[in-house]
Amino acid sequence: MPVVRVTRTGIRAAPRQVPTDTTATILPMTFDRVGQEAPEDETPTKISTLADAFSAFQPKLDFQTTAGDEGTEFVAELEFKSLKDFDPKQIRSREPGKRNDIADLQSQIDLLHRMRESFGLLAVKRAWENEGQRQEIIDALGEFQAQLQTLAGDDGPRLLGAGESGDAA
């Protein structure tokens, strides 16, 4: 029976330098380029690092749409300066001078979660069982909502007070 001998060798140097200037052409993507080939006379931009690509092309997204039955305007103005700007947490954060309704929506969701957690506390449950304190909680939430609507400038749905029903007459 033949004897097989396995030996390990170190890393060998490559026989030639690995080329670094053979990269794909990166062109900015805009609405006027959709469905078209790159123009013949356009010279590619030489990019050697990812940071150079972000500084040369300055990618951004201006998103605007309407949502809901009322046609509420929804706007997000995002600028991407690095790969970390594509992270969902970064997209849901506010950037000074830019409108980002995604960040506003996320802060409202976080507020609702905190309120729900507060209503789970034993002290709040006991206060809710007491009729007088329940009315104080409802009034305080109504004042809070009125202040939010004043800040937002809309006449959206509101909390119902004691004795009110959700049925429209």
C-alpha positions in Angstrom: 0.0 0.0 0.0 1.4 3.4 -1.0 2.1 6.0 1.7 0.5 9.4 1.1 2.3 12.2 2.7 0.4 15.5 3.3 2.4 18.7 3.9 1.3 22.2 4.4 3.1 25.1 2.7 3.0 28.8 3.4 1.2 31.4 1.3 2.9 31.8 -2.0 3.2 35.2 -3.6 1.0 35.8 -6.7 2.8 35.5 -10.0 1.7 39.0 -11.0 0.1 42.0 -9.4 -3.7 41.9 -9.0 -5.1 44.6 -11.3 -7.1 47.3 -9.5 -8.1 49.5 -12.4 -10.5 46.9 -14.0 -13.8 47.8 -12.3 -17.3 48.2 -13.5 -18.4 51.6 -14.6 -20.4 53.3 -11.9 -22.9 55.9 -13.3 -25.4 58.0 -11.4 -29.0 56.6 -11.6 -31.6 59.2 -12.3 -35.1 59.0 -13.7 -33.9 60.3 -17.1 -31.5 57.3 -17.4 -34.1 54.6 -16.6 -34.3 52.1 -19.5 -31.5 53.6 -21.4 -27.9 52.6 -22.1 -25.0 54.8 -21.0 -24.2 57.5 -23.6 -21.1 56.7 -25.7 -19.5 60.1 -25.2 -19.8 60.0 -21.4 -16.4 59.4 -19.7 -16.5 57.2 -16.6 -15.4 58.7 -13.3 -12.4 57.0 -11.8 -13.2 55.9 -8.3 -10.6 54.2 -6.1 -12.5 54.0 -2.8 -16.0 53.8 -1.6 -15.7 57.2 0.0 -14.7 58.6 -3.4 -17.9 57.1 -4.9 -20.1 58.7 -2.3 -18.4 62.1 -2.6 -18.4 62.0 -6.4 -22.0 61.0 -7.0 -23.6 62.3 -3.7 -26.5 59.8 -3.7 -29.8 61.0 -2.2 -33.5 60.1 -2.2 -36.3 62.6 -2.2 -39.5 60.5 -1.6 -42.9 62.0 -1.7 -46.3 60.3 -1.6 -49.8 60.5 -0.1 -51.2 58.0 2.4 -54.6 57.2 3.9 -58.1 58.3 2.8 -57.4 61.9 3.6 -54.4 62.0 1.3 -51.8 62.9 4.0 -48.5 63.9 2.5 -45.6 61.7 3.4 -42.1 63.0 2.6 -38.6 61.7 3.2 -35.5 63.6 2.1 -32.4 61.3 2.6 -28.8 61.8 1.8 -26.3 58.9 1.8 -22.7 59.7 2.7 -21.6 56.2 3.5 -22.9 52.6 3.6 -24.0 53.0 7.2 -26.6 55.6 6.0 -28.5 52.7 4.4 -29.0 51.1 7.8 -32.8 51.1 8.8 -32.0 52.7 12.1 -30.2 55.5 10.3 -33.0 56.0 7.9 -35.5 56.3 10.8 -33.4 59.0 12.4 -33.8 62.8 11.9 -31.2 64.8 10.0 -31.1 68.5 10.6 -32.5 70.6 7.8 -34.2 67.6 6.1 -37.8 66.5 6.3 -38.1 62.8 7.3 -41.6 61.7 8.0 -40.2 58.2 8.6 -38.4 59.5 11.7 -41.6 61.2 12.8 -43.6 58.0 12.4 -41.0 56.0 14.3 -41.1 58.5 17.2 -44.9 58.3 17.3 -44.7 54.5 17.3 -42.1 54.6 20.2 -44.4 57.0 22.1 -47.4 54.6 21.7 -45.3 51.7 22.9 -44.2 53.6 26.0 -47.8 54.6 26.7 -48.9 51.0 26.4 -46.2 49.9 28.8 -47.3 52.6 31.2 -50.9 51.3 31.1 -49.5 47.9 32.1 -48.2 49.3 35.4 -50.1 48.3 38.6 -50.5 51.9 39.7 -52.0 52.9 36.4 -54.4 49.9 36.5 -55.6 50.9 39.9 -56.1 54.5 38.9 -58.1 53.3 35.9 -60.4 51.3 38.1 -61.2 54.5 40.1 -63.9 56.5 38.2 -62.5 59.9 39.2 -58.9 59.1 38.4 -60.0 57.4 35.1 -61.6 60.7 34.0 -58.4 62.6 35.0 -56.4 60.2 32.8 -58.8 60.7 29.9 -58.7 64.5 30.3 -54.9 64.5 30.4 -54.7 62.3 27.3 -57.2 64.6 25.6 -55.1 67.7 26.4 -52.0 65.9 25.3 -53.6 65.0 22.0 -54.9 68.6 21.5 -51.3 69.9 22.0 -50.0 67.4 19.5 -52.7 68.4 16.9 -51.8 72.0 17.5 -48.2 71.3 16.8 -49.0 69.1 13.8 -51.7 71.5 12.5 -54.3 68.9 11.6 -57.7 67.9 12.7 -57.4 64.1 12.8 -59.2 61.7 15.0 -59.4 62.4 18.7 -59.8 60.5 21.9 -63.3 60.1 23.3 -64.2 61.6 26.6 -66.5 60.1 29.2 -70.0 59.7 28.0 -69.0 60.1 24.3 -69.4 57.3 21.8 -67.6 56.7 18.6 -70.9 56.6 16.6 -71.5 59.6 14.3 -75.0 60.8 14.4 
